[in-house]
């Protein structure tokens, strides 16, 4: 459900919005789209920051696990011929 609201924007900003949207999209639809993109991007950045913090907290163990797994790989050039 949409709610009607009123905001005040500068004339320059409205001119820019009109230039981008033309006649194919209303100002309201454009502003809603831009704000939705902003919130989605913000949520993604917050999620990425949380993920990075988890990775950094566990970096030493993850690096040890990776080094351990690499020991099981055959060296380059020592693969059996098909």
PDB file of N, CA, C and O in Angstrom:
ATOM      1  N   UNK A   1       0.850  -1.166   0.000  1.00  0.00           N
ATOM      2  CA  UNK A   1       0.000   0.000   0.000  1.00  0.00           C
ATOM      3  C   UNK A   1       0.900   1.235   0.000  1.00  0.00           C
ATOM      4  O   UNK A   1       1.861   1.308   0.765  1.00  0.00           O
ATOM      5  N   UNK A   2       0.597   2.159  -0.821  1.00  0.00           N
ATOM      6  CA  UNK A   2       1.382   3.386  -0.914  1.00  0.00           C
ATOM      7  C   UNK A   2       0.751   4.459  -0.053  1.00  0.00           C
ATOM      8  O   UNK A   2      -0.469   4.540   0.088  1.00  0.00           O
ATOM      9  N   UNK A   3       1.612   5.275   0.515  1.00  0.00           N
ATOM     10  CA  UNK A   3       1.178   6.410   1.322  1.00  0.00           C
ATOM     11  C   UNK A   3       1.559   7.688   0.596  1.00  0.00           C
ATOM     12  O   UNK A   3       2.642   7.787   0.020  1.00  0.00           O
ATOM     13  N   UNK A   4       0.683   8.641   0.627  1.00  0.00           N
ATOM     14  CA  UNK A   4       0.969   9.930   0.013  1.00  0.00           C
ATOM     15  C   UNK A   4       1.735  10.778   1.020  1.00  0.00           C
ATOM     16  O   UNK A   4       1.394  10.830   2.202  1.00  0.00           O
ATOM     17  N   UNK A   5       2.779  11.442   0.525  1.00  0.00           N
ATOM     18  CA  UNK A   5       3.571  12.322   1.368  1.00  0.00           C
ATOM     19  C   UNK A   5       3.980  13.539   0.554  1.00  0.00           C
ATOM     20  O   UNK A   5       3.788  13.582  -0.661  1.00  0.00           O
ATOM     21  N   UNK A   6       4.531  14.500   1.219  1.00  0.00           N
ATOM     22  CA  UNK A   6       4.980  15.713   0.545  1.00  0.00           C
ATOM     23  C   UNK A   6       6.426  15.963   0.936  1.00  0.00           C
ATOM     24  O   UNK A   6       6.774  15.920   2.116  1.00  0.00           O
ATOM     25  N   UNK A   7       7.267  16.225  -0.055  1.00  0.00           N
ATOM     26  CA  UNK A   7       8.652  16.581   0.212  1.00  0.00           C
ATOM     27  C   UNK A   7       8.986  17.852  -0.551  1.00  0.00           C
ATOM     28  O   UNK A   7       8.341  18.181  -1.546  1.00  0.00           O
ATOM     29  N   UNK A   8       9.977  18.547  -0.087  1.00  0.00           N
ATOM     30  CA  UNK A   8      10.410  19.771  -0.744  1.00  0.00           C
ATOM     31  C   UNK A   8      11.784  19.531  -1.340  1.00  0.00           C
ATOM     32  O   UNK A   8      12.713  19.138  -0.635  1.00  0.00           O
ATOM     33  N   UNK A   9      11.914  19.765  -2.636  1.00  0.00           N
ATOM     34  CA  UNK A   9      13.176  19.579  -3.337  1.00  0.00           C
ATOM     35  C   UNK A   9      13.548  20.869  -4.058  1.00  0.00           C
ATOM     36  O   UNK A   9      12.686  21.675  -4.407  1.00  0.00           O
ATOM     37  N   UNK A  10      14.836  21.044  -4.271  1.00  0.00           N
ATOM     38  CA  UNK A  10      15.293  22.237  -4.987  1.00  0.00           C
ATOM     39  C   UNK A  10      14.844  22.169  -6.447  1.00  0.00           C
ATOM     40  O   UNK A  10      14.594  21.095  -6.993  1.00  0.00           O
ATOM     41  N   UNK A  11      14.751  23.337  -7.051  1.00  0.00           N
ATOM     42  CA  UNK A  11      14.357  23.419  -8.455  1.00  0.00           C
ATOM     43  C   UNK A  11      15.364  22.677  -9.322  1.00  0.00           C
ATOM     44  O   UNK A  11      14.983  22.002 -10.278  1.00  0.00           O
ATOM     45  N   UNK A  12      16.656  22.798  -8.992  1.00  0.00           N
ATOM     46  CA  UNK A  12      17.697  22.129  -9.767  1.00  0.00           C
ATOM     47  C   UNK A  12      17.533  20.606  -9.719  1.00  0.00           C
ATOM     48  O   UNK A  12      17.717  19.919 -10.724  1.00  0.00           O
ATOM     49  N   UNK A  13      17.192  20.103  -8.559  1.00  0.00           N
ATOM     50  CA  UNK A  13      16.990  18.666  -8.412  1.00  0.00           C
ATOM     51  C   UNK A  13      15.781  18.206  -9.230  1.00  0.00           C
ATOM     52  O   UNK A  13      15.831  17.164  -9.884  1.00  0.00           O
ATOM     53  N   UNK A  14      14.711  18.973  -9.193  1.00  0.00           N
ATOM     54  CA  UNK A  14      13.528  18.615  -9.980  1.00  0.00           C
ATOM     55  C   UNK A  14      13.826  18.653 -11.476  1.00  0.00           C
ATOM     56  O   UNK A  14      13.350  17.801 -12.227  1.00  0.00           O
ATOM     57  N   UNK A  15      14.602  19.627 -11.906  1.00  0.00           N
ATOM     58  CA  UNK A  15      14.986  19.689 -13.324  1.00  0.00           C
ATOM     59  C   UNK A  15      15.787  18.440 -13.694  1.00  0.00           C
ATOM     60  O   UNK A  15      15.579  17.856 -14.757  1.00  0.00           O
ATOM     61  N   UNK A  16      16.705  18.036 -12.809  1.00  0.00           N
ATOM     62  CA  UNK A  16      17.490  16.832 -13.063  1.00  0.00           C
ATOM     63  C   UNK A  16      16.624  15.583 -13.132  1.00  0.00           C
ATOM     64  O   UNK A  16      16.813  14.733 -14.001  1.00  0.00           O
ATOM     65  N   UNK A  17      15.674  15.479 -12.210  1.00  0.00           N
ATOM     66  CA  UNK A  17      14.757  14.333 -12.219  1.00  0.00           C
ATOM     67  C   UNK A  17      13.960  14.317 -13.516  1.00  0.00           C
ATOM     68  O   UNK A  17      13.828  13.274 -14.157  1.00  0.00           O
ATOM     69  N   UNK A  18      13.433  15.465 -13.899  1.00  0.00           N
ATOM     70  CA  UNK A  18      12.638  15.546 -15.134  1.00  0.00           C
ATOM     71  C   UNK A  18      13.480  15.197 -16.355  1.00  0.00           C
ATOM     72  O   UNK A  18      12.992  14.570 -17.295  1.00  0.00           O
ATOM     73  N   UNK A  19      14.736  15.603 -16.338  1.00  0.00           N
ATOM     74  CA  UNK A  19      15.621  15.308 -17.465  1.00  0.00           C
ATOM     75  C   UNK A  19      15.842  13.793 -17.572  1.00  0.00           C
ATOM     76  O   UNK A  19      15.852  13.241 -18.672  1.00  0.00           O
ATOM     77  N   UNK A  20      16.016  13.136 -16.440  1.00  0.00           N
ATOM     78  CA  UNK A  20      16.273  11.690 -16.441  1.00  0.00           C
ATOM     79  C   UNK A  20      15.013  10.902 -16.788  1.00  0.00           C
ATOM     80  O   UNK A  20      15.068   9.947 -17.561  1.00  0.00           O
ATOM     81  N   UNK A  21      13.884  11.301 -16.218  1.00  0.00           N
ATOM     82  CA  UNK A  21      12.662  10.511 -16.406  1.00  0.00           C
ATOM     83  C   UNK A  21      11.943  10.811 -17.708  1.00  0.00           C
ATOM     84  O   UNK A  21      11.300   9.930 -18.279  1.00  0.00           O
ATOM     85  N   UNK A  22      12.044  12.029 -18.176  1.00  0.00           N
ATOM     86  CA  UNK A  22      11.301  12.396 -19.377  1.00  0.00           C
ATOM     87  C   UNK A  22       9.821  12.183 -19.176  1.00  0.00           C
ATOM     88  O   UNK A  22       9.284  12.488 -18.111  1.00  0.00           O
ATOM     89  N   UNK A  23       9.165  11.669 -20.177  1.00  0.00           N
ATOM     90  CA  UNK A  23       7.732  11.402 -20.075  1.00  0.00           C
ATOM     91  C   UNK A  23       7.454   9.933 -19.766  1.00  0.00           C
ATOM     92  O   UNK A  23       6.299   9.524 -19.648  1.00  0.00           O
ATOM     93  N   UNK A  24       8.523   9.143 -19.637  1.00  0.00           N
ATOM     94  CA  UNK A  24       8.316   7.703 -19.460  1.00  0.00           C
ATOM     95  C   UNK A  24       8.084   7.275 -18.023  1.00  0.00           C
ATOM     96  O   UNK A  24       7.672   6.141 -17.778  1.00  0.00           O
ATOM     97  N   UNK A  25       8.346   8.176 -17.052  1.00  0.00           N
ATOM     98  CA  UNK A  25       8.204   7.795 -15.649  1.00  0.00           C
ATOM     99  C   UNK A  25       7.842   9.034 -14.833  1.00  0.00           C
ATOM    100  O   UNK A  25       8.312  10.137 -15.116  1.00  0.00           O
ATOM    101  N   UNK A  26       7.014   8.841 -13.832  1.00  0.00           N
ATOM    102  CA  UNK A  26       6.649   9.970 -12.970  1.00  0.00           C
ATOM    103  C   UNK A  26       7.787  10.285 -12.006  1.00  0.00           C
ATOM    104  O   UNK A  26       8.645   9.443 -11.742  1.00  0.00           O
ATOM    105  N   UNK A  27       7.781  11.489 -11.493  1.00  0.00           N
ATOM    106  CA  UNK A  27       8.773  11.861 -10.474  1.00  0.00           C
ATOM    107  C   UNK A  27       8.677  10.917  -9.279  1.00  0.00           C
ATOM    108  O   UNK A  27       9.691  10.440  -8.770  1.00  0.00           O
ATOM    109  N   UNK A  28       7.462  10.657  -8.843  1.00  0.00           N
ATOM    110  CA  UNK A  28       7.273   9.786  -7.680  1.00  0.00           C
ATOM    111  C   UNK A  28       7.860   8.401  -7.912  1.00  0.00           C
ATOM    112  O   UNK A  28       8.543   7.861  -7.042  1.00  0.00           O
ATOM    113  N   UNK A  29       7.601   7.827  -9.074  1.00  0.00           N
ATOM    114  CA  UNK A  29       8.124   6.491  -9.386  1.00  0.00           C
ATOM    115  C   UNK A  29       9.639   6.512  -9.422  1.00  0.00           C
ATOM    116  O   UNK A  29      10.286   5.593  -8.921  1.00  0.00           O
ATOM    117  N   UNK A  30      10.213   7.557 -10.014  1.00  0.00           N
ATOM    118  CA  UNK A  30      11.663   7.660 -10.087  1.00  0.00           C
ATOM    119  C   UNK A  30      12.274   7.790  -8.692  1.00  0.00           C
ATOM    120  O   UNK A  30      13.230   7.085  -8.366  1.00  0.00           O
ATOM    121  N   UNK A  31      11.734   8.675  -7.878  1.00  0.00           N
ATOM    122  CA  UNK A  31      12.259   8.885  -6.526  1.00  0.00           C
ATOM    123  C   UNK A  31      12.126   7.605  -5.708  1.00  0.00           C
ATOM    124  O   UNK A  31      13.044   7.238  -4.975  1.00  0.00           O
ATOM    125  N   UNK A  32      10.988   6.923  -5.829  1.00  0.00           N
ATOM    126  CA  UNK A  32      10.808   5.655  -5.106  1.00  0.00           C
ATOM    127  C   UNK A  32      11.848   4.633  -5.549  1.00  0.00           C
ATOM    128  O   UNK A  32      12.401   3.914  -4.717  1.00  0.00           O
ATOM    129  N   UNK A  33      12.119   4.561  -6.843  1.00  0.00           N
ATOM    130  CA  UNK A  33      13.108   3.625  -7.368  1.00  0.00           C
ATOM    131  C   UNK A  33      14.508   3.946  -6.839  1.00  0.00           C
ATOM    132  O   UNK A  33      15.242   3.046  -6.431  1.00  0.00           O
ATOM    133  N   UNK A  34      14.869   5.217  -6.847  1.00  0.00           N
ATOM    134  CA  UNK A  34      16.197   5.623  -6.366  1.00  0.00           C
ATOM    135  C   UNK A  34      16.349   5.319  -4.877  1.00  0.00           C
ATOM    136  O   UNK A  34      17.391   4.820  -4.451  1.00  0.00           O
ATOM    137  N   UNK A  35      15.334   5.612  -4.096  1.00  0.00           N
ATOM    138  CA  UNK A  35      15.403   5.353  -2.656  1.00  0.00           C
ATOM    139  C   UNK A  35      15.435   3.851  -2.388  1.00  0.00           C
ATOM    140  O   UNK A  35      16.166   3.402  -1.505  1.00  0.00           O
ATOM    141  N   UNK A  36      14.664   3.075  -3.123  1.00  0.00           N
ATOM    142  CA  UNK A  36      14.698   1.619  -2.972  1.00  0.00           C
ATOM    143  C   UNK A  36      16.087   1.078  -3.282  1.00  0.00           C
ATOM    144  O   UNK A  36      16.603   0.232  -2.551  1.00  0.00           O
ATOM    145  N   UNK A  37      16.697   1.564  -4.365  1.00  0.00           N
ATOM    146  CA  UNK A  37      18.062   1.157  -4.711  1.00  0.00           C
ATOM    147  C   UNK A  37      19.025   1.510  -3.584  1.00  0.00           C
ATOM    148  O   UNK A  37      19.896   0.713  -3.233  1.00  0.00           O
ATOM    149  N   UNK A  38      18.869   2.697  -3.022  1.00  0.00           N
ATOM    150  CA  UNK A  38      19.733   3.143  -1.930  1.00  0.00           C
ATOM    151  C   UNK A  38      19.640   2.178  -0.741  1.00  0.00           C
ATOM    152  O   UNK A  38      20.666   1.751  -0.212  1.00  0.00           O
ATOM    153  N   UNK A  39      18.428   1.838  -0.324  1.00  0.00           N
ATOM    154  CA  UNK A  39      18.258   0.949   0.823  1.00  0.00           C
ATOM    155  C   UNK A  39      18.766  -0.454   0.534  1.00  0.00           C
ATOM    156  O   UNK A  39      19.329  -1.102   1.417  1.00  0.00           O
ATOM    157  N   UNK A  40      18.574  -0.933  -0.696  1.00  0.00           N
ATOM    158  CA  UNK A  40      19.083  -2.253  -1.067  1.00  0.00           C
ATOM    159  C   UNK A  40      20.618  -2.249  -1.041  1.00  0.00           C
ATOM    160  O   UNK A  40      21.235  -3.184  -0.531  1.00  0.00           O
ATOM    161  N   UNK A  41      21.235  -1.184  -1.599  1.00  0.00           N
ATOM    162  CA  UNK A  41      22.694  -1.078  -1.597  1.00  0.00           C
ATOM    163  C   UNK A  41      23.233  -0.948  -0.174  1.00  0.00           C
ATOM    164  O   UNK A  41      24.267  -1.527   0.160  1.00  0.00           O
ATOM    165  N   UNK A  42      22.541  -0.199   0.644  1.00  0.00           N
ATOM    166  CA  UNK A  42      22.972  -0.041   2.040  1.00  0.00           C
ATOM    167  C   UNK A  42      22.919  -1.380   2.774  1.00  0.00           C
ATOM    168  O   UNK A  42      23.845  -1.724   3.510  1.00  0.00           O
ATOM    169  N   UNK A  43      21.844  -2.128   2.576  1.00  0.00           N
ATOM    170  CA  UNK A  43      21.718  -3.442   3.209  1.00  0.00           C
ATOM    171  C   UNK A  43      22.830  -4.365   2.728  1.00  0.00           C
ATOM    172  O   UNK A  43      23.392  -5.122   3.520  1.00  0.00           O
ATOM    173  N   UNK A  44      23.155  -4.311   1.426  1.00  0.00           N
ATOM    174  CA  UNK A  44      24.224  -5.144   0.877  1.00  0.00           C
ATOM    175  C   UNK A  44      25.571  -4.761   1.500  1.00  0.00           C
ATOM    176  O   UNK A  44      26.346  -5.642   1.873  1.00  0.00           O
ATOM    177  N   UNK A  45      25.855  -3.468   1.617  1.00  0.00           N
ATOM    178  CA  UNK A  45      27.115  -3.025   2.233  1.00  0.00           C
ATOM    179  C   UNK A  45      27.202  -3.475   3.692  1.00  0.00           C
ATOM    180  O   UNK A  45      28.260  -3.908   4.148  1.00  0.00           O
ATOM    181  N   UNK A  46      26.096  -3.375   4.417  1.00  0.00           N
ATOM    182  CA  UNK A  46      26.084  -3.817   5.817  1.00  0.00           C
ATOM    183  C   UNK A  46      26.312  -5.323   5.912  1.00  0.00           C
ATOM    184  O   UNK A  46      27.056  -5.785   6.777  1.00  0.00           O
ATOM    185  N   UNK A  47      25.674  -6.090   5.027  1.00  0.00           N
ATOM    186  CA  UNK A  47      25.865  -7.545   5.011  1.00  0.00           C
ATOM    187  C   UNK A  47      27.307  -7.884   4.665  1.00  0.00           C
ATOM    188  O   UNK A  47      27.912  -8.751   5.297  1.00  0.00           O
ATOM    189  N   UNK A  48      27.864  -7.201   3.661  1.00  0.00           N
ATOM    190  CA  UNK A  48      29.246  -7.451   3.270  1.00  0.00           C
ATOM    191  C   UNK A  48      30.208  -7.118   4.408  1.00  0.00           C
ATOM    192  O   UNK A  48      31.186  -7.835   4.620  1.00  0.00           O
ATOM    193  N   UNK A  49      29.940  -6.038   5.143  1.00  0.00           N
ATOM    194  CA  UNK A  49      30.792  -5.661   6.277  1.00  0.00           C
ATOM    195  C   UNK A  49      30.722  -6.726   7.373  1.00  0.00           C
ATOM    196  O   UNK A  49      31.743  -7.065   7.970  1.00  0.00           O
ATOM    197  N   UNK A  50      29.525  -7.256   7.640  1.00  0.00           N
ATOM    198  CA  UNK A  50      29.394  -8.335   8.635  1.00  0.00           C
ATOM    199  C   UNK A  50      30.152  -9.584   8.187  1.00  0.00           C
ATOM    200  O   UNK A  50      30.856 -10.214   8.977  1.00  0.00           O
ATOM    201  N   UNK A  51      29.996  -9.934   6.896  1.00  0.00           N
ATOM    202  CA  UNK A  51      30.690 -11.106   6.367  1.00  0.00           C
ATOM    203  C   UNK A  51      32.206 -10.934   6.452  1.00  0.00           C
ATOM    204  O   UNK A  51      32.917 -11.865   6.829  1.00  0.00           O
ATOM    205  N   UNK A  52      32.696  -9.753   6.106  1.00  0.00           N
ATOM    206  CA  UNK A  52      34.128  -9.492   6.163  1.00  0.00           C
ATOM    207  C   UNK A  52      34.646  -9.580   7.594  1.00  0.00           C
ATOM    208  O   UNK A  52      35.737 -10.099   7.829  1.00  0.00           O
ATOM    209  N   UNK A  53      33.877  -9.081   8.538  1.00  0.00           N
ATOM    210  CA  UNK A  53      34.275  -9.170   9.947  1.00  0.00           C
ATOM    211  C   UNK A  53      34.379 -10.627  10.385  1.00  0.00           C
ATOM    212  O   UNK A  53      35.299 -10.990  11.118  1.00  0.00           O
ATOM    213  N   UNK A  54      33.441 -11.466   9.940  1.00  0.00           N
ATOM    214  CA  UNK A  54      33.480 -12.893  10.269  1.00  0.00           C
ATOM    215  C   UNK A  54      34.714 -13.544   9.649  1.00  0.00           C
ATOM    216  O   UNK A  54      35.420 -14.310  10.305  1.00  0.00           O
ATOM    217  N   UNK A  55      34.965 -13.231   8.383  1.00  0.00           N
ATOM    218  CA  UNK A  55      36.133 -13.796   7.701  1.00  0.00           C
ATOM    219  C   UNK A  55      37.413 -13.357   8.404  1.00  0.00           C
ATOM    220  O   UNK A  55      38.305 -14.174   8.634  1.00  0.00           O
ATOM    221  N   UNK A  56      37.510 -12.077   8.747  1.00  0.00           N
ATOM    222  CA  UNK A  56      38.716 -11.575   9.408  1.00  0.00           C
ATOM    223  C   UNK A  56      38.924 -12.219  10.771  1.00  0.00           C
ATOM    224  O   UNK A  56      40.060 -12.498  11.156  1.00  0.00           O
ATOM    225  N   UNK A  57      37.836 -12.459  11.510  1.00  0.00           N
ATOM    226  CA  UNK A  57      37.958 -13.114  12.816  1.00  0.00           C
ATOM    227  C   UNK A  57      38.473 -14.546  12.683  1.00  0.00           C
ATOM    228  O   UNK A  57      39.114 -15.079  13.590  1.00  0.00           O
ATOM    229  N   UNK A  58      38.182 -15.151  11.541  1.00  0.00           N
ATOM    230  CA  UNK A  58      38.544 -16.550  11.335  1.00  0.00           C
ATOM    231  C   UNK A  58      39.667 -16.730  10.309  1.00  0.00           C
ATOM    232  O   UNK A  58      39.910 -17.849   9.857  1.00  0.00           O
ATOM    233  N   UNK A  59      40.344 -15.661   9.939  1.00  0.00           N
ATOM    234  CA  UNK A  59      41.327 -15.703   8.846  1.00  0.00           C
ATOM    235  C   UNK A  59      42.441 -16.701   9.105  1.00  0.00           C
ATOM    236  O   UNK A  59      42.799 -17.468   8.211  1.00  0.00           O
ATOM    237  N   UNK A  60      42.993 -16.707  10.301  1.00  0.00           N
ATOM    238  CA  UNK A  60      44.111 -17.609  10.576  1.00  0.00           C
ATOM    239  C   UNK A  60      43.695 -19.060  10.383  1.00  0.00           C
ATOM    240  O   UNK A  60      44.414 -19.830   9.745  1.00  0.00           O
ATOM    241  N   UNK A  61      42.544 -19.443  10.926  1.00  0.00           N
ATOM    242  CA  UNK A  61      42.075 -20.824  10.774  1.00  0.00           C
ATOM    243  C   UNK A  61      41.763 -21.142   9.317  1.00  0.00           C
ATOM    244  O   UNK A  61      42.112 -22.215   8.827  1.00  0.00           O
ATOM    245  N   UNK A  62      41.103 -20.210   8.620  1.00  0.00           N
ATOM    246  CA  UNK A  62      40.773 -20.437   7.206  1.00  0.00           C
ATOM    247  C   UNK A  62      42.035 -20.598   6.371  1.00  0.00           C
ATOM    248  O   UNK A  62      42.077 -21.436   5.470  1.00  0.00           O
ATOM    249  N   UNK A  63      43.063 -19.806   6.660  1.00  0.00           N
ATOM    250  CA  UNK A  63      44.317 -19.926   5.918  1.00  0.00           C
ATOM    251  C   UNK A  63      44.999 -21.257   6.210  1.00  0.00           C
ATOM    252  O   UNK A  63      45.550 -21.876   5.300  1.00  0.00           O
ATOM    253  N   UNK A  64      44.972 -21.709   7.462  1.00  0.00           N
ATOM    254  CA  UNK A  64      45.543 -23.024   7.804  1.00  0.00           C
ATOM    255  C   UNK A  64      44.789 -24.134   7.066  1.00  0.00           C
ATOM    256  O   UNK A  64      45.402 -25.059   6.533  1.00  0.00           O
ATOM    257  N   UNK A  65      43.462 -24.036   7.039  1.00  0.00           N
ATOM    258  CA  UNK A  65      42.659 -25.049   6.333  1.00  0.00           C
ATOM    259  C   UNK A  65      42.989 -25.063   4.844  1.00  0.00           C
ATOM    260  O   UNK A  65      43.093 -26.130   4.239  1.00  0.00           O
ATOM    261  N   UNK A  66      43.151 -23.890   4.260  1.00  0.00           N
ATOM    262  CA  UNK A  66      43.472 -23.804   2.828  1.00  0.00           C
ATOM    263  C   UNK A  66      44.849 -24.401   2.550  1.00  0.00           C
ATOM    264  O   UNK A  66      45.018 -25.142   1.582  1.00  0.00           O
ATOM    265  N   UNK A  67      45.826 -24.086   3.385  1.00  0.00           N
ATOM    266  CA  UNK A  67      47.169 -24.647   3.213  1.00  0.00           C
ATOM    267  C   UNK A  67      47.137 -26.162   3.359  1.00  0.00           C
ATOM    268  O   UNK A  67      47.814 -26.875   2.618  1.00  0.00           O
ATOM    269  N   UNK A  68      46.356 -26.649   4.306  1.00  0.00           N
ATOM    270  CA  UNK A  68      46.234 -28.090   4.503  1.00  0.00           C
ATOM    271  C   UNK A  68      45.632 -28.747   3.263  1.00  0.00           C
ATOM    272  O   UNK A  68      46.110 -29.791   2.821  1.00  0.00           O
ATOM    273  N   UNK A  69      44.605 -28.153   2.710  1.00  0.00           N
ATOM    274  CA  UNK A  69      43.951 -28.714   1.516  1.00  0.00           C
ATOM    275  C   UNK A  69      44.895 -28.702   0.320  1.00  0.00           C
ATOM    276  O   UNK A  69      44.860 -29.617  -0.502  1.00  0.00           O
ATOM    277  N   UNK A  70      45.734 -27.681   0.213  1.00  0.00           N
ATOM    278  CA  UNK A  70      46.663 -27.600  -0.914  1.00  0.00           C
ATOM    279  C   UNK A  70      47.699 -28.719  -0.887  1.00  0.00           C
ATOM    280  O   UNK A  70      48.220 -29.105  -1.934  1.00  0.00           O
ATOM    281  N   UNK A  71      47.998 -29.236   0.286  1.00  0.00           N
ATOM    282  CA  UNK A  71      48.966 -30.329   0.386  1.00  0.00           C
ATOM    283  C   UNK A  71      48.461 -31.605  -0.288  1.00  0.00           C
ATOM    284  O   UNK A  71      49.261 -32.462  -0.663  1.00  0.00           O
ATOM    285  N   UNK A  72      47.166 -31.737  -0.442  1.00  0.00           N
ATOM    286  CA  UNK A  72      46.597 -32.929  -1.064  1.00  0.00           C
ATOM    287  C   UNK A  72      46.530 -32.833  -2.582  1.00  0.00           C
ATOM    288  O   UNK A  72      46.204 -33.818  -3.245  1.00  0.00           O
ATOM    289  N   UNK A  73      46.829 -31.679  -3.138  1.00  0.00           N
ATOM    290  CA  UNK A  73      46.776 -31.501  -4.588  1.00  0.00           C
ATOM    291  C   UNK A  73      48.064 -32.000  -5.219  1.00  0.00           C
ATOM    292  O   UNK A  73      49.149 -31.867  -4.654  1.00  0.00           O
ATOM    293  N   UNK A  74      47.919 -32.573  -6.398  1.00  0.00           N
ATOM    294  CA  UNK A  74      49.099 -33.007  -7.142  1.00  0.00           C
ATOM    295  C   UNK A  74      49.815 -31.776  -7.690  1.00  0.00           C
ATOM    296  O   UNK A  74      49.163 -30.832  -8.138  1.00  0.00           O
ATOM    297  N   UNK A  75      51.130 -31.773  -7.662  1.00  0.00           N
ATOM    298  CA  UNK A  75      51.873 -30.635  -8.228  1.00  0.00           C
ATOM    299  C   UNK A  75      51.592 -30.501  -9.722  1.00  0.00           C
ATOM    300  O   UNK A  75      51.264 -31.486 -10.383  1.00  0.00           O
ATOM    301  N   UNK A  76      51.719 -29.307 -10.246  1.00  0.00           N
ATOM    302  CA  UNK A  76      51.515 -29.078 -11.674  1.00  0.00           C
ATOM    303  C   UNK A  76      52.481 -29.935 -12.474  1.00  0.00           C
ATOM    304  O   UNK A  76      53.642 -30.092 -12.095  1.00  0.00           O
ATOM    305  N   UNK A  77      52.006 -30.482 -13.566  1.00  0.00           N
ATOM    306  CA  UNK A  77      52.855 -31.304 -14.434  1.00  0.00           C
ATOM    307  C   UNK A  77      52.918 -32.765 -14.022  1.00  0.00           C
ATOM    308  O   UNK A  77      53.564 -33.557 -14.707  1.00  0.00           O
ATOM    309  N   UNK A  78      52.285 -33.143 -12.951  1.00  0.00           N
ATOM    310  CA  UNK A  78      52.340 -34.526 -12.493  1.00  0.00           C
ATOM    311  C   UNK A  78      50.985 -35.218 -12.580  1.00  0.00           C
ATOM    312  O   UNK A  78      50.702 -36.154 -11.833  1.00  0.00           O
ATOM    313  N   UNK A  79      50.154 -34.744 -13.504  1.00  0.00           N
ATOM    314  CA  UNK A  79      48.844 -35.348 -13.687  1.00  0.00           C
ATOM    315  C   UNK A  79      48.988 -36.562 -14.609  1.00  0.00           C
ATOM    316  O   UNK A  79      49.783 -36.525 -15.549  1.00  0.00           O
ATOM    317  N   UNK A  80      48.243 -37.623 -14.360  1.00  0.00           N
ATOM    318  CA  UNK A  80      48.294 -38.774 -15.272  1.00  0.00           C
ATOM    319  C   UNK A  80      47.760 -38.390 -16.654  1.00  0.00           C
ATOM    320  O   UNK A  80      46.837 -37.584 -16.772  1.00  0.00           O
ATOM    321  N   UNK A  81      48.338 -38.961 -17.666  1.00  0.00           N
ATOM    322  CA  UNK A  81      47.910 -38.718 -19.045  1.00  0.00           C
ATOM    323  C   UNK A  81      46.582 -39.414 -19.289  1.00  0.00           C
ATOM    324  O   UNK A  81      46.332 -40.499 -18.765  1.00  0.00           O
ATOM    325  N   UNK A  82      45.736 -38.785 -20.085  1.00  0.00           N
ATOM    326  CA  UNK A  82      44.435 -39.392 -20.423  1.00  0.00           C
ATOM    327  C   UNK A  82      44.610 -40.402 -21.513  1.00  0.00           C
ATOM    328  O   UNK A  82      43.637 -41.023 -21.940  1.00  0.00           O
TER     329      UNK A  82
END
